[in-house]
Amino acid sequence: MSRFARIAGTGGYLPDRVRTNDDIAAQVDTSDEWIVERTGIRSRRIAGPDESASSMAEIASRQAIEAAGIAPDDIDLIIVATSSPDRVFPSTACLLQQRLNVRNCCPAFDVQAACSGFIFAFSIADQYIRSGNARRVLVVGSELNSRLVDWTDRATCILFGDGAGAVLLEASDEPGVLSTHINSDGQYRDLLYLPNASVSLDDEKRFIQMQGNEVFKVAVNTLGKIVDDTLAANHLNQSEIDWLVPHQANIRIIMATAKKLKMPMERVVCTIETQGNTSSASVPLALNEAIRDGRIQRGQTVLMEAFGSGFAWGSALIRY
C-alpha cells in the first residue's frame, strides 16, 4: 500500500511589537510611500528581547499539535528551518523538543536554506513519511530577522520581520503532499548572504548583505521555471491550482509568479503588507492564516513556493 503525507495541523506566531514604515523612516532616508511602492510592505513584527527562534517556534508548534489532535510524544521527527538559531549548537529543533517536553527521543535537527528553509524541511519530512521512517513530523520555520539586519541600511532593514509558522504532517493512505521540488545554485552565493560572526572580524559585515536588483531578476525567472516543473510533474495545468502560497519577499515577485499561473491575486495568500519578509517562517505563516480564516478548504490544491539565499529555491504541491 502506498504511503503519503498530509497536513494534520498548522500554527503560527507573530510578536506583539509592530514596526511601521514611518518608524523606519525616522531612522533612515526613506518613506512609507517609497517602501510600499517597491516592496508592498507597510509594517512588520519585531521580537521582544526575551523572545527567540525556539520560543516563537514553541507557540506555533503547540497550535499545530492541538489542531492535529495529538500529543507531543506522538511526534516522530522535528525539523526546524531557521537562519537565526538560538545557539550554533545544539540545534533549535533540539531546544524546541525540550520546550514541547517531547520525551520519546525522536530525532530533531535544523535545516538552513534561508528563505527556502521551510520548503526544504517540508520536503525532507515528506520523504521520511513516504519511506515509512516516520508517521508524524513537526516542520517549523522560525526567524529573528530583526537581529540580522543593519537598521541603518535602507536596502535591507525595510524588508524583514520576525515570526514562526508550523505544520504537523502525518502519514495517510490518500495523497496530501503531491510532490516537492528543491534546488540550489551556489554560483550566486555573493548576491545575498549573512556573514559568519565567528569568522568575520569586520563589524560592518555582521549583517545581511544583499544586491537587491540582481536577486529580484534571478528570483522571478527561477520561480517561473519551478512552477512549470511542478505542474508538469503532476500533469496539471494552471487552472487546477486553487491557491498560491508564496514566500513573502516582495509583492512584485509574488505578482509575477501569480501571472505565470494566470491566477488572480484573490487566489494568492499575501501577508507581506503587515509581516514583511519573515524568511523561512513566511510560507507556513501564510498557510496557517489562510487555513484558519477559512480561505483554504479541505480538498483544495495549494502550491507553496520559496526562493532564498544560496540561491536555494523550492516548491510543494499539496491537496489540503
N, C-alpha and C positions, 0 to 999 in steps of 0.2 A: 504493500500500500504506500502511495506517495505521501510525503510529509511536507507540510508547508508551514509558514509563519503567518500569523495575523496579529493585528493590533488589538490588544485587550483593554488598554487604558492609556490615558495621556495625562500630563500635568504641566504646569508652568508657574514660574515665579518671576516677578519684577520688583526691584527695590522701590521703596516709597519715594525717595528723593527724585525730583524732576529737574532736569537742566534744560532750559529753553534756548532757542537760538539767540534771543536777546541777552540771556545770561552770558553766552559765549562772546557776543558782540561787545560786551563791556570789557572783555579781556584782550581780544584780537581784532584786527581790522577786517570786519565782515558785517553782515546784516542778515536779518531774518529772511528778507526777500532774496538775497544772493544765495543763501543756503538752500531754501526751498526750491528755487528755480533749478539748481544744479543737482540736487540730491533727492528732493521730496521729503526731507526730514524737517520737522518743526521742533521736536523735543526728544529727549532720551532719558532713560533712568540711570541713576548713579548709585552704586552700592555704598552702604554706610561703612564706617571704619571697622565695625565688628563683623562685617559680612565677608564671606569667602566663596570660592567656587564650590567647595563641598557643602557649605551651609545653604547656599541657594539651591544646589542640586538636591539636597535632602527634602526641601519643601516641595519642589516639583515632583520628586520621586514618590513621596508619600501620597500625593494626589493621584499619580498614575497607578500605584499599588491599590489604593482604595477603589479607583474606577474599575480595575481588573477584578476586584473581589477576591484577592489572595492575601496571604500573609508574607511578610518579608522573607521568612525562611523557605518559602516556595520558589524563590529566585535561584536559578542555576548558574547565572553569569551576570556580572555587572561590567558595563563598558561606559566609560566617561570620555567624551570628546571635549578637550579644553586646551587652550594655549596660555592659560593663566592659572596654573595649578597652585594649590595651597603651598606645596613643597615640591622641590625637584624629585625627591622620593621620600616616603612611599607615594604611590600614585594617588591621585584624587579619588579614584574608584575605591581604593582600599579605605580611605578616610570616610567615604560615603558608606561603605559596607559597615563600618563601625558605628556611624551615626544612625543607620537604619536598624542596628542590632541584628544583622544577618549573621547567625551563628553556625551556619552549616558548612563553613569553609569553602564556599564556592569560589571559583577564580574571579578576580576583579583586576582590571587593567585600564590604562588610559590609551586613547588614540589621539595623535597630534597631526591633523591635516588642516589646520587653520579654519577658515570659514566653511570648508567642506567636511570638517571633522564628524559632524553628526551623520552625514550620508555614508561616510566610510564606516563608522561604528555600526550603523543600521545594517549595512551590507554584511559586515562580519557576523552580526547577530543572526541574520537570515541564514547564513551558511551553517552556523552552529546548529540551528534548529533543523534545517533540511537534512543535515548529516546524522541527526539523532543524538548529537552530543550534548544538547541542552533542550529543555522543554519550555522554560520561561527565562527570558533575558531582559534585563533592565538596561535601556540605552538612554544616555543623558548627554545633553550639550549644556555646558555652564561656563560663563565667561565674565571676567572682571576687566573689560577693555579699558575702563576709565583709568586704570593704573598702568596701562601700557602705552598711553598716548602722551605726547608733549602738548600741554594745554596752551602753549604759545605758538604752536604750529597749526596755522589755519587749514592746511591741506589735509590734516588727519583728525584734528580734535572735533571737527564738526560732524564726523561720521559715526562715531562709535558710542555704544551704550552697554549696560550690564544686564544680565538676566540668566535664567536657566529654563530649559524645557526637557521633558522626559517622556519616554514611550515604553510601555511594557509589551513586549512581543511574546506570544505563546504559540505552541505547536497546534496545528489544525489539519483536519483531513481535506479541507477546502482551501484553495489558493486565496491568500490575503496579500502577501507580498508577491507580486507577479514577476518582477525582476529588479535587480540592482546593477548599476554600471558605474565603475570608478576608474579614474585615470589620473596620471600625473606627468608633468614635463619639467624637469629640473633646470632646463636652459633659461627659464625665466626667473631664476632664484633672486636676482637683484632688483626686480621691479616692485616687490612687496615682501618685506621681511621685518623680523624683530631680532635684533642682536642678542647674543647670549651675554648677560651681565657678568658671568663668571669668566668670560674670555675677553670681552671688550673692556678696556680701561677708559674709554672715551665717554665721559658723562653725557655728552650731547648725542651719543648714539645708543642710548639705553631704551629708546622708544621706537614705536612702529615707524618704519621708513617706507614711503610709497611714491611711485611715479604714476599718479592717478590716470592720466590720459592713456598711457600705454596699457595699464591694467584694464581699463574700460574696453579698449579695442579688442584685446585678446578674449576677454570675458564674453562679449557679445557673440563673437564668432564661435567660440568653443561651446557655449551653451546651446547655440543653434544646432550644432552638429550632434550634441548628445541627446537633444530632443528627437532628432531624426533617428538616431541609433536606437533609442528606447522604443519608439513607436514601431520601427522595423522588427526589432527583436520579439515584439508581442503581436505582430501582424494587425496593428491598429492604425486608424487614421486620426487626424486631429479632432474630428467631431466626436470621437468616442471618449475623450478625456473630459470628465465633469469639472475637475478643479485643478488649478495650478497652485502649488505651494512653493514659492521660490525663496532662495536666500535673499534676505532684505539688505542688499548692499547699496543700491542706487535705483531710484524709480525709473530711470531711463533704461537700465539693463532689464528690469522687470518688464517694462512695456515692450522692449524688443523681443523678449522671449515669448510674451503673450501674442505678439504679432506673428511670430513664427508658427505658433499653434493655431492662428486665426481664432483666438479666444478673446472675447470681450473682457474688459477689466473687471466687470461684475463677477466673473468666474475665477478671478485671481485673488488669493488671500494676501492682502497687503497690511503690514503692521509698521512699516518703515516710518510713517509720519510721526508716530508717538514713541517709537522704540529705537530708531536708528538702526545701525548695524550691530547686532549682538553676536556676530561671528557664528560659532558652531551652535549657539542657542537659538538662532533666528528661525530655522525651519521647524524644530519641534515646538517653539513658542507659537508660531503662526498656525501650525497644525492643531495644537491644543485649543487655541482660541476659536478656530472655525468649527471644531467638533463640539465644543462646549456651548457655543451660541446657536448651534443647530444648522449651520450652513452645510457642513459636510455630513451626509447621511449614510447609514449602513448600505452597502451595495454599490456605492458610487466609486468611480475610478479617479484616483488622485495621482498627479505627477509631482514629485518633490525633486528639486534640483539645487545645486550649490556650486560656487566657484570661489577658490581662495588661493592663498599663497602656496607656492610650490613650483609652478602652479599645480594645484590639485582640484579636480572637479568630479562631480558625480550626480547620479540621479537614482531615484527609486520610484517604481510604479506600483501602486497598491490598489487593491479593491477593498475599501474600508467596510 
